[in-house]
């Protein structure tokens, strides 16, 4: 799609771009509900049956659990260069997330009331890791390391192993991240096992991690039984770039997300029509060179867009309406435009900061809100694996200060027992 702010019909075309529905069209909710009900009622027998049907192997033969020794062996068996890259990614992700840990707070206010908040990790967290073609050790690190930094005592990973086959790089990442349990199950049945428990798999408190439409829907349906990170949809990138950029670089940035899935969205804003033409040509030139060409071509043709604006300043309100998962600002002074951004999952500043760096080794989490959800949601963090408990303590004197107002409000709300519990301590005649 090629749009120009100055042309007639732009507003309607851009609105359609913002509202484009790229979530999976299949109505999977009923199927997922059936699977979850079976796992809740039948436990591991249901999990085993769905694994035989959907993943093509019998857990009684392949084994339910992948042992820590297998994960360690996978890590030690990596090529040195790849192991070093994984080590670098893990170290930087850990350092970044350690700075997110919240501090407990406590104070005494002017009424003499002791107030505060205490942070504690959840007891157990479940991490879903895709199997098959979409096997991403980088996502495993992005989910597991914040949980460990938070202090989660038991980190459980589920990963489908189609035909019983495992992915060595995923197992290596599990070892590096300190995952405690690895189970070879996937799909909605794995989410059910994590949420409800299933025989040998004890339930957890929070479930995170990416997956297909069935996994996303399962997470949606178990929310409330457990916490979840988010219901993630197709990936997206917005690039804001001037004509000083190399069009080949910007084309590659756009394709870095287009190759994920046929429903991903890649959008360029530029203030130079000639540069827009060069980027479009570069995209078409680069796609055939990719091993992921079929997917990238389908995504770019269906969901790609180049938008020409009079100035890059005028692009920023439009960027906010898109609330992109990833936003690249490729200019000499990216901070000036970044200062105007209100809605984005993660922002990449400058010509030498491609989004792909953030996917692997930069440090910030790459699990980010999609589908315009950056308007109200944030990326995965240590806080997703922690909860805050408030506390307060009154003395006899501070109760005298706050008590009468409490009694008055409780009586106004028609809750006499609330009022009495305070009034008795104040020796009020209620």
C-alpha positions as CSV (number, residue, x, y, z in Angstrom):
1,X,0.0,0.0,0.0
2,X,1.3,3.4,-0.9
3,X,-0.3,6.4,0.8
4,X,0.4,10.1,0.8
5,X,-1.0,12.4,3.5
6,X,-1.7,15.1,0.9
7,X,-3.9,13.0,-1.3
8,X,-7.7,12.8,-1.2
9,X,-9.0,9.8,0.7
10,X,-5.9,9.4,2.9
11,X,-7.8,9.6,6.2
12,X,-10.1,6.8,5.2
13,X,-7.3,4.6,3.9
14,X,-5.2,5.2,7.0
15,X,-8.1,4.4,9.2
16,X,-8.5,1.1,7.4
17,X,-4.8,0.4,7.9
18,X,-5.1,1.1,11.7
19,X,-8.2,-1.1,12.0
20,X,-7.0,-4.0,9.8
21,X,-7.7,-7.2,11.5
22,X,-4.7,-9.5,11.3
23,X,-5.5,-11.9,14.1
24,X,-6.2,-15.5,13.1
25,X,-9.6,-15.8,11.4
26,X,-10.2,-19.4,12.5
27,X,-12.8,-19.6,15.3
28,X,-10.8,-21.7,17.6
29,X,-12.5,-20.7,20.9
30,X,-14.8,-23.7,21.0
31,X,-12.1,-26.2,20.2
32,X,-9.8,-24.7,22.8
33,X,-12.6,-24.7,25.4
34,X,-13.1,-28.4,24.7
35,X,-9.4,-29.2,25.1
36,X,-9.1,-27.2,28.4
37,X,-12.2,-28.8,29.8
38,X,-10.8,-32.3,29.1
39,X,-7.4,-31.4,30.7
40,X,-9.1,-29.9,33.7
41,X,-11.3,-33.0,34.2
42,X,-9.1,-35.8,33.0
43,X,-5.6,-34.5,33.8
44,X,-2.6,-36.2,32.2
45,X,-4.7,-38.8,30.4
46,X,-6.2,-36.0,28.3
47,X,-2.8,-34.3,27.7
48,X,-1.3,-37.7,26.5
49,X,-4.3,-38.2,24.2
50,X,-4.0,-34.8,22.6
51,X,-0.2,-35.2,22.2
52,X,-0.7,-38.5,20.3
53,X,-3.3,-36.9,18.1
54,X,-1.7,-33.5,17.4
55,X,2.1,-34.1,17.9
56,X,2.3,-37.6,16.6
57,X,4.1,-39.3,19.5
58,X,3.2,-41.3,22.6
59,X,4.4,-39.8,25.8
60,X,4.6,-43.2,27.4
61,X,7.3,-44.0,24.8
62,X,9.1,-40.7,24.2
63,X,8.9,-39.7,27.9
64,X,7.0,-36.8,29.4
65,X,10.0,-34.9,30.7
66,X,13.2,-33.7,29.2
67,X,15.9,-34.1,31.8
68,X,18.3,-31.3,32.9
69,X,21.2,-33.4,31.8
70,X,19.8,-33.4,28.2
71,X,19.5,-29.6,28.3
72,X,23.1,-29.3,29.6
73,X,24.4,-31.7,27.0
74,X,22.6,-29.6,24.3
75,X,24.3,-26.4,25.6
76,X,27.7,-28.0,25.7
77,X,27.3,-29.4,22.2
78,X,26.7,-26.1,20.6
79,X,29.2,-24.6,18.2
80,X,31.5,-22.3,20.2
81,X,30.4,-19.2,18.2
82,X,26.7,-20.0,18.7
83,X,27.2,-20.7,22.4
84,X,29.0,-17.4,22.9
85,X,26.2,-15.6,21.2
86,X,23.6,-17.3,23.4
87,X,25.8,-16.4,26.5
88,X,26.0,-12.8,25.4
89,X,22.2,-12.5,24.9
90,X,21.5,-14.1,28.3
91,X,23.9,-11.9,30.1
92,X,22.6,-8.7,28.6
93,X,18.9,-9.7,29.1
94,X,19.7,-10.5,32.8
95,X,21.5,-7.2,33.4
96,X,18.7,-5.2,31.9
97,X,16.0,-6.9,33.8
98,X,17.8,-6.8,37.1
99,X,17.4,-3.0,37.0
100,X,13.6,-3.5,36.9
101,X,13.3,-5.1,40.3
102,X,11.0,-3.0,42.4
103,X,11.9,-2.0,46.0
104,X,9.7,-2.4,49.0
105,X,8.4,0.8,50.5
106,X,7.3,1.9,54.0
107,X,6.5,5.2,55.7
108,X,4.4,6.7,58.5
109,X,2.1,9.5,57.5
110,X,1.0,12.7,59.3
111,X,-1.9,10.8,61.0
112,X,0.6,8.3,62.5
113,X,-0.5,5.4,60.1
114,X,2.2,3.0,59.0
115,X,1.9,2.4,55.3
116,X,3.8,0.5,52.6
117,X,4.0,-2.1,50.0
118,X,6.0,-5.4,49.8
119,X,7.0,-7.2,46.5
120,X,7.3,-10.9,46.3
121,X,7.7,-13.3,43.3
122,X,5.0,-15.8,42.4
123,X,5.8,-19.4,43.5
124,X,5.8,-21.0,40.1
125,X,5.7,-19.8,36.5
126,X,5.0,-21.7,33.3
127,X,6.7,-20.8,30.0
128,X,5.3,-22.0,26.7
129,X,7.9,-22.4,24.0
130,X,6.8,-23.1,20.4
131,X,8.1,-26.2,18.6
132,X,8.5,-27.2,15.0
133,X,9.3,-24.4,12.5
134,X,8.8,-21.6,15.0
135,X,11.4,-22.6,17.6
136,X,12.9,-19.5,19.1
137,X,15.5,-19.9,21.8
138,X,15.7,-16.1,22.0
139,X,12.0,-16.0,23.2
140,X,12.8,-18.6,25.8
141,X,15.6,-16.4,27.2
142,X,13.3,-13.3,27.1
143,X,10.6,-15.1,29.2
144,X,12.7,-17.3,31.5
145,X,15.4,-14.8,32.6
146,X,12.9,-12.1,33.9
147,X,11.2,-14.9,35.9
148,X,14.5,-16.0,37.4
149,X,15.5,-12.4,38.2
150,X,12.2,-11.9,39.9
151,X,13.0,-14.8,42.2
152,X,10.5,-17.4,40.9
153,X,11.3,-20.6,42.7
154,X,9.9,-23.1,40.1
155,X,10.1,-22.3,36.4
156,X,8.3,-24.9,34.2
157,X,8.7,-25.0,30.4
158,X,6.4,-26.8,28.0
159,X,7.6,-27.4,24.4
160,X,5.9,-29.5,21.7
161,X,8.2,-32.1,20.1
162,X,6.4,-33.1,16.9
163,X,7.2,-36.7,16.2
164,X,9.2,-36.8,19.4
165,X,12.0,-34.6,18.0
166,X,13.6,-31.9,20.2
167,X,15.3,-28.7,19.2
168,X,18.9,-28.6,20.6
169,X,19.1,-24.8,20.6
170,X,15.9,-24.5,22.6
171,X,17.1,-27.1,25.1
172,X,20.5,-25.2,25.4
173,X,18.7,-22.0,26.1
174,X,16.6,-23.7,28.8
175,X,19.8,-24.8,30.5
176,X,21.4,-21.4,30.3
177,X,18.2,-19.7,31.6
178,X,17.9,-22.0,34.6
179,X,14.6,-23.6,33.7
180,X,13.7,-26.2,36.4
181,X,11.3,-28.5,34.5
182,X,10.9,-29.2,30.8
183,X,7.9,-31.1,29.5
184,X,7.5,-32.3,25.9
185,X,3.9,-31.1,25.4
186,X,2.4,-28.3,23.4
187,X,-0.7,-26.6,22.2
188,X,-3.8,-25.6,24.2
189,X,-3.4,-28.8,26.2
190,X,0.0,-27.6,27.6
191,X,-1.6,-24.3,28.7
192,X,-4.3,-26.3,30.4
193,X,-1.7,-28.5,32.2
194,X,0.1,-25.4,33.4
195,X,-3.0,-23.7,34.6
196,X,-4.9,-26.6,36.2
197,X,-2.2,-29.1,36.8
198,X,-2.2,-32.5,35.2
199,X,-0.9,-35.5,37.2
200,X,2.8,-35.3,37.3
201,X,2.7,-31.6,36.1
202,X,1.9,-29.4,39.1
203,X,0.0,-26.2,38.4
204,X,1.7,-22.8,38.2
205,X,0.7,-19.2,39.0
206,X,1.6,-17.3,35.8
207,X,1.8,-18.5,32.2
208,X,3.9,-16.6,29.6
209,X,5.3,-17.3,26.2
210,X,4.3,-17.1,22.5
211,X,2.3,-19.6,20.5
212,X,-0.1,-20.1,17.7
213,X,-3.8,-19.1,17.7
214,X,-4.8,-22.1,19.8
215,X,-2.2,-21.3,22.4
216,X,-3.1,-17.6,22.5
217,X,-6.8,-18.5,22.9
218,X,-6.0,-21.0,25.6
219,X,-4.1,-18.3,27.5
220,X,-7.1,-16.0,27.2
221,X,-9.4,-18.6,28.5
222,X,-7.3,-19.6,31.6
223,X,-6.7,-16.0,32.6
224,X,-8.1,-15.6,36.1
225,X,-7.1,-19.2,37.0
226,X,-3.5,-18.1,36.4
227,X,-2.0,-14.8,35.4
228,X,-0.7,-14.4,31.8
229,X,1.7,-12.0,30.1
230,X,-0.5,-11.0,27.2
231,X,-2.5,-12.4,24.3
232,X,-0.1,-11.6,21.5
233,X,-1.0,-11.3,17.9
234,X,1.0,-11.0,14.6
235,X,4.2,-9.0,14.8
236,X,4.5,-5.4,13.4
237,X,7.1,-2.8,12.7
238,X,6.9,0.9,11.9
239,X,10.0,2.7,10.6
240,X,10.3,6.5,10.5
241,X,13.1,7.4,8.1
242,X,14.5,10.3,6.1
243,X,16.2,10.2,2.8
244,X,19.7,10.2,4.4
245,X,19.2,6.5,5.1
246,X,20.4,3.7,2.8
247,X,17.2,2.3,1.3
248,X,18.7,-1.2,1.4
249,X,19.0,-0.9,5.2
250,X,15.4,0.3,5.6
251,X,14.1,-2.4,3.3
252,X,15.8,-5.1,5.3
253,X,14.3,-3.6,8.5
254,X,10.8,-3.9,7.1
255,X,11.4,-7.4,5.9
256,X,12.8,-8.4,9.3
257,X,9.2,-8.6,10.6
258,X,7.5,-9.5,7.3
259,X,9.4,-12.8,7.3
260,X,7.7,-13.9,10.6
261,X,4.3,-14.6,9.3
262,X,2.0,-13.8,6.4
263,X,-0.1,-11.6,8.7
264,X,2.7,-9.4,10.0
265,X,2.7,-5.7,9.3
266,X,5.6,-3.5,8.1
267,X,5.1,0.2,7.6
268,X,7.4,3.0,6.5
269,X,6.9,6.7,7.1
270,X,9.1,9.0,5.2
271,X,9.1,12.7,4.1
272,X,10.7,12.0,0.7
273,X,8.7,10.4,-2.2
274,X,11.9,9.5,-4.1
275,X,13.3,7.7,-1.1
276,X,9.9,5.9,-0.7
277,X,10.4,4.6,-4.3
278,X,13.9,3.4,-3.6
279,X,12.8,1.5,-0.5
280,X,10.0,-0.2,-2.3
281,X,12.4,-1.2,-5.1
282,X,14.9,-2.5,-2.5
283,X,12.2,-4.6,-0.8
284,X,11.2,-6.2,-4.1
285,X,14.9,-6.9,-4.8
286,X,15.6,-8.4,-1.4
287,X,12.6,-10.7,-1.0
288,X,13.7,-13.3,-3.6
289,X,17.1,-13.6,-1.7
290,X,15.4,-14.7,1.5
291,X,14.9,-18.3,2.5
292,X,11.6,-16.9,4.0
293,X,10.7,-15.3,0.7
294,X,7.2,-16.9,0.3
295,X,6.1,-15.7,3.8
296,X,7.8,-12.3,3.4
297,X,6.2,-11.6,0.0
298,X,2.7,-12.5,1.2
299,X,3.0,-10.3,4.3
300,X,4.5,-7.3,2.4
301,X,1.8,-7.5,-0.3
302,X,-1.1,-7.9,2.1
303,X,0.0,-5.7,5.0
304,X,3.0,-3.6,4.0
305,X,2.6,0.1,3.6
306,X,4.7,3.1,2.7
307,X,3.4,6.5,3.8
308,X,4.7,9.8,2.6
309,X,4.3,12.7,4.9
310,X,5.2,16.4,4.5
311,X,7.5,16.3,7.5
312,X,8.5,13.5,9.9
313,X,7.0,15.6,12.8
314,X,3.7,15.1,11.1
315,X,4.2,11.3,11.1
316,X,4.3,11.0,14.9
317,X,0.5,11.4,15.6
318,X,-0.1,8.8,12.9
319,X,2.5,6.5,14.6
320,X,0.7,6.9,17.9
321,X,-2.6,5.8,16.3
322,X,-0.8,2.6,15.1
323,X,0.7,2.0,18.6
324,X,3.3,-0.3,17.0
325,X,5.0,-3.2,18.7
326,X,8.3,-2.1,17.2
327,X,9.2,1.5,16.2
328,X,12.4,2.5,14.5
329,X,13.4,6.2,14.2
330,X,16.2,6.4,11.7
331,X,17.2,10.1,11.7
332,X,20.1,12.2,12.9
333,X,18.2,13.3,16.0
334,X,15.9,10.5,16.9
335,X,15.4,11.8,20.4
336,X,13.4,14.8,19.1
337,X,10.8,12.5,17.5
338,X,11.0,9.9,20.4
339,X,10.0,12.7,22.8
340,X,6.6,12.9,20.9
341,X,5.9,9.1,21.0
342,X,3.2,8.1,23.4
343,X,2.3,4.6,22.3
344,X,4.9,2.0,21.2
345,X,6.0,-1.3,22.6
346,X,9.7,-0.7,22.1
347,X,11.6,2.1,20.3
348,X,14.9,1.8,18.4
349,X,16.8,5.1,18.1
350,X,19.1,6.0,15.3
351,X,20.3,4.7,12.0
352,X,22.5,2.0,13.6
353,X,19.8,0.5,15.8
354,X,17.9,-2.1,13.7
355,X,15.0,-3.8,15.4
356,X,16.7,-7.2,15.0
357,X,19.3,-6.2,17.6
358,X,16.4,-6.0,20.1
359,X,15.2,-9.4,19.2
360,X,18.4,-11.0,20.5
361,X,21.1,-9.3,22.4
362,X,20.3,-5.7,23.3
363,X,18.7,-6.5,26.7
364,X,15.2,-5.1,26.7
365,X,12.5,-7.7,26.4
366,X,11.2,-8.5,22.9
367,X,7.9,-9.9,24.2
368,X,5.8,-6.8,23.4
369,X,2.1,-5.8,22.9
370,X,0.8,-6.1,19.4
371,X,-2.5,-5.2,17.6
372,X,-2.5,-1.6,18.9
373,X,-2.3,-2.9,22.5
374,X,0.7,-0.6,23.2
375,X,-2.0,2.0,23.9
376,X,-2.5,0.3,27.3
377,X,0.0,-2.4,27.7
378,X,3.8,-2.9,28.2
379,X,6.3,-5.4,27.2
380,X,7.1,-8.4,29.4
381,X,9.1,-7.5,32.5
382,X,10.2,-8.7,36.0
383,X,6.9,-7.3,37.3
384,X,4.9,-9.9,35.4
385,X,6.4,-12.5,37.8
386,X,5.8,-10.5,41.0
387,X,2.9,-9.2,43.0
388,X,2.6,-6.3,45.4
389,X,1.1,-6.6,48.8
390,X,0.1,-3.4,50.6
391,X,0.1,-3.1,54.3
392,X,-0.9,-0.7,57.0
393,X,-0.8,-0.4,60.7
394,X,-2.7,2.0,63.0
395,X,-2.2,3.0,66.6
396,X,-5.0,4.0,68.9
397,X,-4.3,7.6,68.2
398,X,-4.3,7.2,64.4
399,X,-7.5,5.3,64.6
400,X,-9.1,8.3,66.3
401,X,-8.0,10.4,63.3
402,X,-9.3,8.1,60.6
403,X,-12.1,6.2,62.4
404,X,-14.9,8.7,62.4
405,X,-14.7,9.3,58.6
406,X,-14.7,5.5,58.1
407,X,-17.8,5.1,60.2
408,X,-19.6,7.9,58.4
409,X,-18.8,6.4,54.9
410,X,-19.7,2.8,56.0
411,X,-23.1,3.9,57.3
412,X,-23.7,5.9,54.2
413,X,-23.1,2.8,52.1
414,X,-25.5,0.8,54.3
415,X,-22.8,-1.5,55.8
416,X,-23.4,-1.4,59.5
417,X,-20.9,-4.1,60.4
418,X,-18.1,-2.2,58.7
419,X,-19.1,0.9,60.8
420,X,-19.4,-1.2,64.0
421,X,-15.9,-2.8,63.7
422,X,-14.4,0.7,63.9
423,X,-16.9,2.3,66.2
424,X,-16.4,-0.4,68.9
425,X,-12.7,0.5,69.0
426,X,-13.5,4.2,69.2
427,X,-16.1,3.5,71.9
428,X,-18.7,5.3,69.8
429,X,-22.4,4.7,70.5
430,X,-23.3,3.0,67.1
